Amino acid sequence: MYVQSMRYSPVGEYLRLVVLRRLARGPAPVEEVDELAKRAVEALGMRYDWRVWPQLVRREVAVKDGVAQLTEEGRWIFERTEGAVAEYVRRTLGAALGRDPPYG
């Protein structure tokens, strides 16, 4: 499978990481993911619209009947890129993340 690499802003990548890590554990109600995304962005103390998370993960996550879950492609992408994305987020947002980031 070929995956075209896309990079978002550091905060966008962080938000993607938080959402994908949560959904890697299993499906979740959209309201739960909304709250997780909101808390994650607020914890950074930066201006960023957390409500964009569905657009940031549109290839990796499917929402049906109010429940978000990883697609097969999304799980494949997440399993192969999680470490690299986490390292990118640490390098770019390290100070803003603090000691205990809400990774989901």
GUKOLPA-545354 format. One record per residue: x negated, y negated, z negated of N, C-alpha, C, O in turn. Coordinates in pm, 1 decimal. Layout:
REM residues N
<vexdren n_u="X" n_v="Y" n_w="Z" ca_u="X" ca_v="Y" ca_w="Z" c_u="X" c_v="Y" c_w="Z" o_u="X" o_v="Y" o_w="Z"/>
...
//
This chain:
REM residues 104
<vexdren n_u="-84.8" n_v="117.3" n_w="0.0" ca_u="0.0" ca_v="0.0" ca_w="0.0" c_u="-89.3" c_v="-123.4" c_w="0.0" o_u="-187.3" o_v="-130.1" o_w="-74.1"/>
<vexdren n_u="-55.4" n_v="-219.3" n_w="82.0" ca_u="-131.3" ca_v="-343.3" ca_w="90.7" c_u="-55.6" c_v="-451.9" c_w="15.3" o_u="65.6" o_v="-467.2" o_w="30.8"/>
<vexdren n_u="-127.9" n_v="-526.0" n_w="-65.5" ca_u="-67.1" ca_v="-635.4" ca_w="-140.8" c_u="-144.6" c_v="-762.0" c_w="-111.8" o_u="-266.1" o_v="-767.3" o_w="-130.5"/>
<vexdren n_u="-74.5" n_v="-863.2" n_w="-66.2" ca_u="-139.0" ca_v="-991.1" ca_w="-40.2" c_u="-157.2" c_v="-1063.9" c_w="-172.2" o_u="-63.4" o_v="-1077.3" o_w="-250.7"/>
<vexdren n_u="-277.4" n_v="-1110.1" n_w="-195.5" ca_u="-308.2" ca_v="-1178.7" ca_w="-320.5" c_u="-247.5" c_v="-1318.6" c_w="-321.2" o_u="-261.2" o_v="-1393.8" o_w="-224.7"/>
<vexdren n_u="-180.9" n_v="-1352.3" n_w="-430.5" ca_u="-126.9" ca_v="-1486.9" ca_w="-449.5" c_u="-172.8" c_v="-1535.6" c_w="-585.1" o_u="-171.2" o_v="-1460.6" o_w="-682.7"/>
<vexdren n_u="-212.8" n_v="-1658.6" n_w="-591.1" ca_u="-250.7" ca_v="-1718.5" ca_w="-719.0" c_u="-157.6" c_v="-1834.7" c_w="-748.0" o_u="-127.3" o_v="-1916.0" o_w="-660.6"/>
<vexdren n_u="-113.7" n_v="-1840.6" n_w="-870.3" ca_u="-31.3" ca_v="-1951.0" ca_w="-916.4" c_u="-116.8" c_v="-2035.7" c_w="-1009.5" o_u="-233.5" o_v="-2004.2" o_w="-1032.7"/>
<vexdren n_u="-60.1" n_v="-2141.6" n_w="-1062.2" ca_u="-132.9" ca_v="-2222.6" ca_w="-1159.8" c_u="-164.4" c_v="-2133.9" c_w="-1280.1" o_u="-100.5" o_v="-2030.3" o_w="-1298.3"/>
<vexdren n_u="-261.6" n_v="-2172.9" n_w="-1362.4" ca_u="-291.6" ca_v="-2091.6" ca_w="-1481.3" c_u="-168.2" c_v="-2066.9" c_w="-1569.1" o_u="-149.7" o_v="-1956.5" o_w="-1620.3"/>
<vexdren n_u="-85.1" n_v="-2168.2" n_w="-1586.2" ca_u="35.1" ca_v="-2149.5" ca_w="-1668.2" c_u="132.6" c_v="-2055.0" c_w="-1597.8" o_u="196.5" o_v="-1972.2" o_w="-1662.5"/>
<vexdren n_u="143.8" n_v="-2067.1" n_w="-1467.3" ca_u="229.2" ca_v="-1976.0" ca_w="-1391.1" c_u="181.6" c_v="-1832.0" c_w="-1401.7" o_u="262.2" o_v="-1740.5" o_w="-1418.4"/>
<vexdren n_u="50.2" n_v="-1811.8" n_w="-1392.0" ca_u="-5.1" ca_v="-1676.5" ca_w="-1406.0" c_u="18.0" c_v="-1623.0" c_w="-1547.4" o_u="47.9" o_v="-1505.0" o_w="-1565.9"/>
<vexdren n_u="3.9" n_v="-1710.7" n_w="-1646.3" ca_u="28.8" ca_v="-1670.1" ca_w="-1785.4" c_u="174.5" c_v="-1627.2" c_w="-1802.1" o_u="203.2" o_v="-1524.2" o_w="-1863.1"/>
<vexdren n_u="265.1" n_v="-1706.4" n_w="-1747.7" ca_u="407.0" ca_v="-1674.7" ca_w="-1758.1" c_u="438.1" c_v="-1542.7" c_w="-1686.9" o_u="514.3" o_v="-1461.0" o_w="-1738.5"/>
<vexdren n_u="380.1" n_v="-1521.8" n_w="-1570.2" ca_u="396.7" ca_v="-1394.1" ca_w="-1499.4" c_u="346.6" c_v="-1277.8" c_w="-1585.4" o_u="412.1" o_v="-1174.1" o_w="-1595.8"/>
<vexdren n_u="229.8" n_v="-1296.7" n_w="-1646.6" ca_u="170.7" ca_v="-1192.0" ca_w="-1729.4" c_u="261.4" c_v="-1157.5" c_w="-1847.4" o_u="282.2" o_v="-1040.1" o_w="-1877.9"/>
<vexdren n_u="314.7" n_v="-1258.9" n_w="-1912.8" ca_u="404.2" ca_v="-1237.0" ca_w="-2027.4" c_u="528.0" c_v="-1157.8" c_w="-1983.9" o_u="565.6" o_v="-1059.8" o_w="-2048.2"/>
<vexdren n_u="590.1" n_v="-1200.6" n_w="-1875.8" ca_u="712.7" ca_v="-1135.0" ca_w="-1828.4" c_u="683.9" c_v="-991.9" c_w="-1782.8" o_u="756.9" o_v="-899.5" o_w="-1818.5"/>
<vexdren n_u="578.7" n_v="-973.6" n_w="-1704.7" ca_u="548.5" ca_v="-839.8" ca_w="-1653.7" c_u="507.7" c_v="-744.5" c_w="-1765.5" o_u="542.8" o_v="-626.6" o_w="-1762.1"/>
<vexdren n_u="434.2" n_v="-794.5" n_w="-1864.3" ca_u="397.5" ca_v="-707.7" ca_w="-1977.3" c_u="521.7" c_v="-662.0" c_w="-2053.1" o_u="531.1" o_v="-546.4" o_w="-2094.2"/>
<vexdren n_u="615.6" n_v="-752.1" n_w="-2070.9" ca_u="738.9" ca_v="-712.8" ca_w="-2140.4" c_u="815.7" c_v="-608.5" c_w="-2059.4" o_u="860.9" o_v="-507.8" o_w="-2113.9"/>
<vexdren n_u="829.9" n_v="-632.8" n_w="-1931.0" ca_u="909.7" ca_v="-542.6" ca_w="-1848.5" c_u="838.8" c_v="-410.1" c_w="-1820.2" o_u="903.2" o_v="-312.8" o_w="-1781.0"/>
<vexdren n_u="709.0" n_v="-405.5" n_w="-1839.3" ca_u="635.8" ca_v="-279.1" ca_w="-1824.1" c_u="679.3" c_v="-179.4" c_w="-1931.6" o_u="665.7" o_v="-58.3" o_w="-1914.0"/>
<vexdren n_u="731.5" n_v="-230.7" n_w="-2042.6" ca_u="780.5" ca_v="-143.5" ca_w="-2150.6" c_u="920.7" c_v="-91.2" c_w="-2122.5" o_u="966.1" o_v="3.1" o_w="-2187.3"/>
<vexdren n_u="989.8" n_v="-152.2" n_w="-2025.8" ca_u="1124.7" ca_v="-108.9" ca_w="-1991.5" c_u="1212.3" c_v="-227.1" c_w="-1955.6" o_u="1173.0" o_v="-342.0" o_w="-1976.0"/>
<vexdren n_u="1330.5" n_v="-200.3" n_w="-1902.5" ca_u="1422.9" ca_v="-307.3" ca_w="-1864.7" c_u="1460.8" c_v="-393.8" c_w="-1984.8" o_u="1456.3" o_v="-349.2" o_w="-2099.5"/>
<vexdren n_u="1498.3" n_v="-519.1" n_w="-1955.7" ca_u="1537.8" ca_v="-612.0" ca_w="-2061.9" c_u="1648.2" c_v="-703.5" c_w="-2010.0" o_u="1651.6" o_v="-736.7" o_w="-1891.5"/>
<vexdren n_u="1738.2" n_v="-744.0" n_w="-2099.0" ca_u="1839.1" ca_v="-842.0" ca_w="-2058.5" c_u="1771.5" c_v="-972.3" c_w="-2015.0" o_u="1668.9" o_v="-1011.5" o_w="-2070.7"/>
<vexdren n_u="1829.1" n_v="-1037.7" n_w="-1916.6" ca_u="1772.3" ca_v="-1162.8" ca_w="-1866.3" c_u="1759.3" c_v="-1264.6" c_w="-1978.8" o_u="1663.0" o_v="-1341.3" o_w="-1981.5"/>
<vexdren n_u="1854.4" n_v="-1266.6" n_w="-2071.5" ca_u="1848.7" ca_v="-1361.3" ca_w="-2182.7" c_u="1723.3" c_v="-1339.6" c_w="-2267.2" o_u="1662.2" o_v="-1436.0" o_w="-2313.1"/>
<vexdren n_u="1685.0" n_v="-1214.6" n_w="-2287.9" ca_u="1564.2" ca_v="-1184.3" ca_w="-2364.3" c_u="1439.7" c_v="-1234.4" c_w="-2290.7" o_u="1349.4" o_v="-1291.4" o_w="-2352.0"/>
<vexdren n_u="1435.8" n_v="-1213.0" n_w="-2160.9" ca_u="1321.0" ca_v="-1258.6" ca_w="-2081.5" c_u="1317.0" c_v="-1411.5" c_w="-2078.8" o_u="1209.6" o_v="-1471.0" o_w="-2086.8"/>
<vexdren n_u="1433.8" n_v="-1474.8" n_w="-2067.4" ca_u="1439.9" ca_v="-1621.6" ca_w="-2073.7" c_u="1378.5" c_v="-1672.7" c_w="-2203.6" o_u="1295.6" o_v="-1763.7" o_w="-2202.3"/>
<vexdren n_u="1419.5" n_v="-1614.1" n_w="-2315.0" ca_u="1369.8" ca_v="-1657.6" ca_w="-2445.8" c_u="1219.9" c_v="-1633.1" c_w="-2458.5" o_u="1147.5" o_v="-1717.5" o_w="-2511.2"/>
<vexdren n_u="1173.7" n_v="-1520.0" n_w="-2411.1" ca_u="1031.0" ca_v="-1488.7" ca_w="-2414.4" c_u="951.9" c_v="-1589.8" c_w="-2331.9" o_u="848.3" o_v="-1639.0" o_w="-2376.8"/>
<vexdren n_u="999.7" n_v="-1620.8" n_w="-2212.3" ca_u="931.7" ca_v="-1717.3" ca_w="-2125.2" c_u="929.4" c_v="-1855.8" c_w="-2189.6" o_u="827.3" o_v="-1924.5" o_w="-2186.9"/>
<vexdren n_u="1041.0" n_v="-1895.9" n_w="-2246.5" ca_u="1049.1" ca_v="-2026.9" ca_w="-2311.5" c_u="950.3" c_v="-2036.6" c_w="-2427.6" o_u="876.9" o_v="-2134.8" o_w="-2438.6"/>
<vexdren n_u="948.2" n_v="-1935.0" n_w="-2514.2" ca_u="855.5" ca_v="-1935.9" ca_w="-2628.7" c_u="710.5" c_v="-1935.8" c_w="-2583.8" o_u="627.0" o_v="-2004.4" o_w="-2642.8"/>
<vexdren n_u="679.9" n_v="-1859.5" n_w="-2479.9" ca_u="542.1" ca_v="-1850.5" ca_w="-2431.0" c_u="492.7" c_v="-1985.9" c_w="-2381.5" o_u="380.6" o_v="-2026.1" o_w="-2412.7"/>
<vexdren n_u="574.8" n_v="-2055.9" n_w="-2305.0" ca_u="534.4" ca_v="-2186.7" ca_w="-2252.2" c_u="528.5" c_v="-2289.8" c_w="-2364.4" o_u="436.0" o_v="-2370.9" o_w="-2368.3"/>
<vexdren n_u="625.0" n_v="-2288.0" n_w="-2455.0" ca_u="622.6" ca_v="-2382.6" ca_w="-2567.2" c_u="499.5" c_v="-2362.2" c_w="-2654.1" o_u="443.8" o_v="-2459.0" o_w="-2705.8"/>
<vexdren n_u="456.3" n_v="-2237.6" n_w="-2671.1" ca_u="338.1" ca_v="-2209.0" ca_w="-2753.0" c_u="211.7" c_v="-2269.3" c_w="-2692.4" o_u="116.8" o_v="-2300.2" o_w="-2764.4"/>
<vexdren n_u="210.4" n_v="-2285.8" n_w="-2561.2" ca_u="94.6" ca_v="-2347.3" ca_w="-2495.6" c_u="88.0" c_v="-2497.2" c_w="-2520.6" o_u="-19.9" o_v="-2556.5" o_w="-2517.4"/>
<vexdren n_u="203.1" n_v="-2558.5" n_w="-2545.5" ca_u="206.3" ca_v="-2702.6" ca_w="-2567.4" c_u="186.3" c_v="-2782.0" c_w="-2439.4" o_u="140.6" o_v="-2896.2" o_w="-2443.4"/>
<vexdren n_u="220.2" n_v="-2722.3" n_w="-2326.0" ca_u="205.3" ca_v="-2789.3" ca_w="-2196.8" c_u="342.1" c_v="-2808.1" c_w="-2133.4" o_u="437.4" o_v="-2736.0" o_w="-2163.0"/>
<vexdren n_u="349.0" n_v="-2907.2" n_w="-2045.3" ca_u="473.6" ca_v="-2928.4" ca_w="-1971.8" c_u="479.4" c_v="-2829.7" c_w="-1856.7" o_u="395.5" o_v="-2832.4" o_w="-1766.7"/>
<vexdren n_u="576.7" n_v="-2744.9" n_w="-1860.3" ca_u="595.3" ca_v="-2646.2" ca_w="-1753.7" c_u="737.5" c_v="-2594.3" c_w="-1764.7" o_u="784.4" o_v="-2563.6" o_w="-1874.3"/>
<vexdren n_u="805.1" n_v="-2584.3" n_w="-1654.0" ca_u="943.6" ca_v="-2538.2" ca_w="-1655.0" c_u="946.9" c_v="-2385.5" c_w="-1661.4" o_u="927.4" o_v="-2318.2" o_w="-1560.2"/>
<vexdren n_u="971.2" n_v="-2332.3" n_w="-1778.4" ca_u="971.1" ca_v="-2187.6" ca_w="-1799.3" c_u="1080.6" c_v="-2117.9" c_w="-1719.4" o_u="1073.6" o_v="-1997.1" o_w="-1696.8"/>
<vexdren n_u="1181.7" n_v="-2193.2" n_w="-1676.5" ca_u="1295.1" ca_v="-2132.9" ca_w="-1604.5" c_u="1259.3" c_v="-2085.8" c_w="-1463.7" o_u="1343.9" o_v="-2028.6" o_w="-1394.9"/>
<vexdren n_u="1136.2" n_v="-2108.7" n_w="-1420.1" ca_u="1094.7" ca_v="-2064.0" ca_w="-1286.8" c_u="1049.2" c_v="-1918.2" c_w="-1285.9" o_u="1013.8" o_v="-1866.0" o_w="-1180.3"/>
<vexdren n_u="1049.5" n_v="-1851.8" n_w="-1401.1" ca_u="996.1" ca_v="-1715.9" ca_w="-1404.8" c_u="1056.4" c_v="-1623.4" c_w="-1299.3" o_u="983.2" o_v="-1540.5" o_w="-1245.4"/>
<vexdren n_u="1187.0" n_v="-1632.6" n_w="-1266.1" ca_u="1237.5" ca_v="-1540.5" ca_w="-1162.5" c_u="1170.1" c_v="-1561.6" c_w="-1025.8" o_u="1150.1" o_v="-1465.8" o_w="-951.0"/>
<vexdren n_u="1135.5" n_v="-1686.6" n_w="-993.6" ca_u="1067.8" ca_v="-1711.7" ca_w="-866.7" c_u="922.8" c_v="-1663.5" c_w="-870.6" o_u="869.2" o_v="-1619.5" o_w="-768.9"/>
<vexdren n_u="859.7" n_v="-1671.5" n_w="-987.0" ca_u="719.8" ca_v="-1629.7" ca_w="-999.2" c_u="703.7" c_v="-1478.5" c_w="-985.9" o_u="598.4" o_v="-1431.0" o_w="-943.5"/>
<vexdren n_u="806.0" n_v="-1403.9" n_w="-1021.3" ca_u="796.7" ca_v="-1257.0" ca_w="-1018.2" c_u="898.3" c_v="-1195.4" c_w="-921.6" o_u="938.3" o_v="-1080.3" o_w="-938.6"/>
<vexdren n_u="939.0" n_v="-1270.5" n_w="-822.6" ca_u="1046.3" ca_v="-1224.3" ca_w="-733.9" c_u="1012.3" c_v="-1095.1" c_w="-658.9" o_u="1102.5" o_v="-1018.9" o_w="-624.5"/>
<vexdren n_u="884.4" n_v="-1069.5" n_w="-633.3" ca_u="846.3" ca_v="-944.9" ca_w="-565.4" c_u="837.8" c_v="-827.7" c_w="-661.9" o_u="857.5" o_v="-712.9" o_w="-622.1"/>
<vexdren n_u="809.1" n_v="-855.2" n_w="-786.3" ca_u="782.3" ca_v="-748.7" ca_w="-882.7" c_u="901.6" c_v="-710.4" c_w="-968.9" o_u="903.9" o_v="-601.8" o_w="-1026.8"/>
<vexdren n_u="1000.7" n_v="-798.4" n_w="-977.9" ca_u="1112.2" ca_v="-777.0" ca_w="-1070.8" c_u="1245.1" c_v="-784.2" c_w="-996.1" o_u="1266.1" o_v="-871.2" o_w="-911.6"/>
<vexdren n_u="1333.0" n_v="-692.0" n_w="-1028.8" ca_u="1469.0" ca_v="-693.0" ca_w="-976.0" c_u="1564.4" c_v="-721.7" c_w="-1091.5" o_u="1549.8" o_v="-667.4" o_w="-1201.0"/>
<vexdren n_u="1662.2" n_v="-808.0" n_w="-1065.2" ca_u="1764.1" ca_v="-839.0" ca_w="-1165.6" c_u="1897.7" c_v="-788.6" c_w="-1112.5" o_u="1941.9" o_v="-825.9" o_w="-1003.9"/>
<vexdren n_u="1960.1" n_v="-703.5" n_w="-1191.8" ca_u="2090.1" ca_v="-649.0" ca_w="-1152.8" c_u="2178.7" c_v="-642.3" c_w="-1275.6" o_u="2140.2" o_v="-586.7" o_w="-1378.4"/>
<vexdren n_u="2296.6" n_v="-698.9" n_w="-1264.3" ca_u="2394.1" ca_v="-698.9" ca_w="-1373.8" c_u="2336.0" c_v="-756.4" c_w="-1502.4" o_u="2363.4" o_v="-706.1" o_w="-1611.4"/>
<vexdren n_u="2255.6" n_v="-862.2" n_w="-1489.6" ca_u="2200.7" ca_v="-929.2" ca_w="-1607.1" c_u="2083.8" c_v="-859.1" c_w="-1673.0" o_u="2043.4" o_v="-896.7" o_w="-1783.0"/>
<vexdren n_u="2028.3" n_v="-757.4" n_w="-1607.4" ca_u="1914.6" ca_v="-683.2" ca_w="-1662.6" c_u="1797.5" c_v="-692.4" c_w="-1565.4" o_u="1811.6" o_v="-665.6" o_w="-1446.1"/>
<vexdren n_u="1681.9" n_v="-730.6" n_w="-1618.7" ca_u="1559.9" ca_v="-740.9" ca_w="-1537.9" c_u="1476.4" c_v="-615.1" c_w="-1556.6" o_u="1464.1" o_v="-563.6" o_w="-1667.7"/>
<vexdren n_u="1419.5" n_v="-566.5" n_w="-1447.4" ca_u="1329.9" ca_v="-451.3" ca_w="-1457.4" c_u="1227.8" c_v="-456.7" c_w="-1345.4" o_u="1251.8" o_v="-514.7" o_w="-1239.5"/>
<vexdren n_u="1113.3" n_v="-394.9" n_w="-1371.0" ca_u="1008.7" ca_v="-389.1" ca_w="-1269.8" c_u="1053.9" c_v="-300.9" c_w="-1154.3" o_u="1116.1" o_v="-196.6" o_w="-1174.5"/>
<vexdren n_u="1021.8" n_v="-344.4" n_w="-1033.4" ca_u="1043.3" ca_v="-259.1" ca_w="-917.8" c_u="927.7" c_v="-159.9" c_w="-910.7" o_u="829.7" o_v="-173.0" o_w="-983.9"/>
<vexdren n_u="939.0" n_v="-62.9" n_w="-824.4" ca_u="829.3" ca_v="32.5" ca_w="-806.2" c_u="703.2" c_v="-42.0" c_w="-760.7" o_u="593.4" o_v="-16.5" o_w="-810.2"/>
<vexdren n_u="720.9" n_v="-133.8" n_w="-666.3" ca_u="607.5" ca_v="-214.5" ca_w="-619.3" c_u="552.8" c_v="-301.9" c_w="-732.0" o_u="431.5" o_v="-318.4" o_w="-745.2"/>
<vexdren n_u="641.8" n_v="-357.3" n_w="-812.3" ca_u="600.4" ca_v="-442.0" ca_w="-923.6" c_u="516.4" c_v="-367.6" c_w="-1025.4" o_u="415.8" o_v="-419.5" o_w="-1073.8"/>
<vexdren n_u="557.1" n_v="-246.7" n_w="-1057.7" ca_u="480.4" ca_v="-165.5" ca_w="-1152.7" c_u="343.6" c_v="-132.7" c_w="-1094.4" o_u="243.3" o_v="-136.9" o_w="-1165.7"/>
<vexdren n_u="338.5" n_v="-100.3" n_w="-966.2" ca_u="212.8" ca_v="-68.5" ca_w="-899.0" c_u="118.6" c_v="-188.9" c_w="-903.8" o_u="1.1" o_v="-175.7" o_w="-938.1"/>
<vexdren n_u="171.6" n_v="-305.8" n_w="-869.2" ca_u="90.5" ca_v="-428.1" ca_w="-870.4" c_u="43.0" c_v="-458.3" c_w="-1012.1" o_u="-75.1" o_v="-486.2" o_w="-1032.9"/>
<vexdren n_u="133.5" n_v="-453.1" n_w="-1109.9" ca_u="98.9" ca_v="-484.9" ca_w="-1248.1" c_u="-10.3" c_v="-392.9" c_w="-1301.0" o_u="-105.9" o_v="-439.4" o_w="-1363.1"/>
<vexdren n_u="2.9" n_v="-264.1" n_w="-1277.1" ca_u="-95.8" ca_v="-168.7" ca_w="-1328.3" c_u="-235.1" c_v="-193.2" c_w="-1271.7" o_u="-334.4" o_v="-163.8" o_w="-1338.2"/>
<vexdren n_u="-244.0" n_v="-246.0" n_w="-1151.1" ca_u="-373.5" ca_v="-266.7" ca_w="-1087.5" c_u="-432.3" c_v="-405.6" c_w="-1109.0" o_u="-551.5" o_v="-426.7" o_w="-1086.7"/>
<vexdren n_u="-349.7" n_v="-499.9" n_w="-1152.0" ca_u="-399.6" ca_v="-637.7" ca_w="-1164.0" c_u="-394.4" c_v="-694.6" c_w="-1304.8" o_u="-446.4" o_v="-803.8" o_w="-1327.6"/>
<vexdren n_u="-334.3" n_v="-625.4" n_w="-1399.1" ca_u="-315.2" ca_v="-681.2" ca_w="-1533.9" c_u="-446.0" c_v="-730.8" c_w="-1595.3" o_u="-451.5" o_v="-843.0" o_w="-1645.7"/>
<vexdren n_u="-549.5" n_v="-650.2" n_w="-1591.8" ca_u="-676.6" ca_v="-688.2" ca_w="-1654.3" c_u="-738.5" c_v="-811.8" c_w="-1591.8" o_u="-785.3" o_v="-900.6" o_w="-1663.1"/>
<vexdren n_u="-739.2" n_v="-818.7" n_w="-1459.5" ca_u="-797.9" ca_v="-933.7" ca_w="-1390.1" c_u="-718.3" c_v="-1060.7" c_w="-1417.9" o_u="-776.1" o_v="-1167.2" o_w="-1439.3"/>
<vexdren n_u="-586.5" n_v="-1049.4" n_w="-1417.7" ca_u="-502.7" ca_v="-1166.9" ca_w="-1444.2" c_u="-519.3" c_v="-1212.1" c_w="-1588.9" o_u="-527.7" o_v="-1332.0" o_w="-1615.4"/>
<vexdren n_u="-524.1" n_v="-1118.3" n_w="-1682.1" ca_u="-543.3" ca_v="-1153.8" ca_w="-1823.2" c_u="-676.6" c_v="-1225.6" c_w="-1842.6" o_u="-684.6" o_v="-1322.2" o_w="-1918.5"/>
<vexdren n_u="-780.5" n_v="-1179.4" n_w="-1775.0" ca_u="-911.7" ca_v="-1244.9" ca_w="-1785.4" c_u="-907.1" c_v="-1385.8" c_w="-1725.6" o_u="-963.9" o_v="-1478.9" o_w="-1782.8"/>
<vexdren n_u="-840.8" n_v="-1401.9" n_w="-1612.2" ca_u="-824.8" ca_v="-1534.0" ca_w="-1549.5" c_u="-751.4" c_v="-1628.9" c_w="-1644.5" o_u="-791.0" o_v="-1744.2" o_w="-1661.1"/>
<vexdren n_u="-645.1" n_v="-1579.6" n_w="-1706.0" ca_u="-567.7" ca_v="-1662.2" ca_w="-1799.5" c_u="-653.6" c_v="-1699.8" c_w="-1920.2" o_u="-650.4" o_v="-1814.7" o_w="-1964.3"/>
<vexdren n_u="-729.8" n_v="-1605.7" n_w="-1973.7" ca_u="-817.7" ca_v="-1636.0" ca_w="-2088.3" c_u="-921.5" c_v="-1742.1" c_w="-2051.8" o_u="-947.1" o_v="-1833.9" o_w="-2129.7"/>
<vexdren n_u="-981.1" n_v="-1729.2" n_w="-1932.8" ca_u="-1083.2" ca_v="-1825.8" ca_w="-1890.5" c_u="-1025.1" c_v="-1964.8" c_w="-1869.9" o_u="-1087.7" o_v="-2064.2" o_w="-1906.8"/>
<vexdren n_u="-906.6" n_v="-1972.7" n_w="-1811.6" ca_u="-850.5" ca_v="-2103.3" ca_w="-1777.5" c_u="-770.3" c_v="-2167.1" c_w="-1889.8" o_u="-765.6" o_v="-2289.7" o_w="-1899.9"/>
<vexdren n_u="-707.6" n_v="-2087.3" n_w="-1973.6" ca_u="-622.1" ca_v="-2141.4" ca_w="-2080.2" c_u="-672.7" c_v="-2106.0" c_w="-2219.1" o_u="-600.5" o_v="-2124.2" o_w="-2317.2"/>
<vexdren n_u="-792.6" n_v="-2056.9" n_w="-2229.4" ca_u="-845.6" ca_v="-2006.7" ca_w="-2355.8" c_u="-812.9" c_v="-2089.5" c_w="-2477.3" o_u="-758.1" o_v="-2036.8" o_w="-2574.1"/>
<vexdren n_u="-844.4" n_v="-2217.3" n_w="-2475.8" ca_u="-820.6" ca_v="-2302.7" ca_w="-2592.3" c_u="-671.1" c_v="-2318.0" c_w="-2619.0" o_u="-628.7" o_v="-2320.4" o_w="-2734.5"/>
<vexdren n_u="-592.0" n_v="-2328.3" n_w="-2514.0" ca_u="-447.8" ca_v="-2346.4" ca_w="-2530.7" c_u="-381.1" c_v="-2219.4" c_w="-2582.9" o_u="-278.1" o_v="-2226.4" o_w="-2649.9"/>
<vexdren n_u="-438.6" n_v="-2104.8" n_w="-2552.8" ca_u="-378.2" ca_v="-1978.8" ca_w="-2597.0" c_u="-391.6" c_v="-1957.3" c_w="-2746.3" o_u="-308.5" o_v="-1890.3" o_w="-2807.6"/>
<vexdren n_u="-496.0" n_v="-2013.9" n_w="-2805.1" ca_u="-517.4" ca_v="-1993.0" ca_w="-2947.6" c_u="-563.4" c_v="-1851.0" c_w="-2975.0" o_u="-611.5" o_v="-1781.7" o_w="-2885.4"/>
<vexdren n_u="-548.3" n_v="-1808.8" n_w="-3098.5" ca_u="-599.1" ca_v="-1677.2" ca_w="-3137.5" c_u="-500.2" c_v="-1564.5" c_w="-3112.7" o_u="-541.5" o_v="-1450.4" o_w="-3091.8"/>
<vexdren n_u="-372.0" n_v="-1593.2" n_w="-3114.5" ca_u="-272.7" ca_v="-1486.9" ca_w="-3102.7" c_u="-167.1" c_v="-1523.9" c_w="-2999.0" o_u="-57.4" o_v="-1565.9" o_w="-3035.7"/>
<vexdren n_u="-198.2" n_v="-1509.1" n_w="-2870.0" ca_u="-102.8" ca_v="-1550.4" ca_w="-2767.3" c_u="20.2" c_v="-1460.4" c_w="-2763.7" o_u="9.7" o_v="-1340.3" o_w="-2788.9"/>
<vexdren n_u="135.7" n_v="-1516.8" n_w="-2732.9" ca_u="258.6" ca_v="-1437.3" ca_w="-2724.3" c_u="267.4" c_v="-1365.1" c_w="-2590.5" o_u="344.7" o_v="-1405.1" o_w="-2503.5"/>
<vexdren n_u="189.6" n_v="-1260.2" n_w="-2573.7" ca_u="183.9" ca_v="-1191.9" ca_w="-2444.3" c_u="306.6" c_v="-1109.4" c_w="-2410.5" o_u="315.7" o_v="-1058.2" o_w="-2298.9"/>
<vexdren n_u="397.8" n_v="-1094.9" n_w="-2498.5" ca_u="517.7" ca_v="-1019.5" ca_w="-2464.4" c_u="509.5" c_v="-873.3" c_w="-2486.9" o_u="605.9" o_v="-801.2" o_w="-2461.0"/>
//
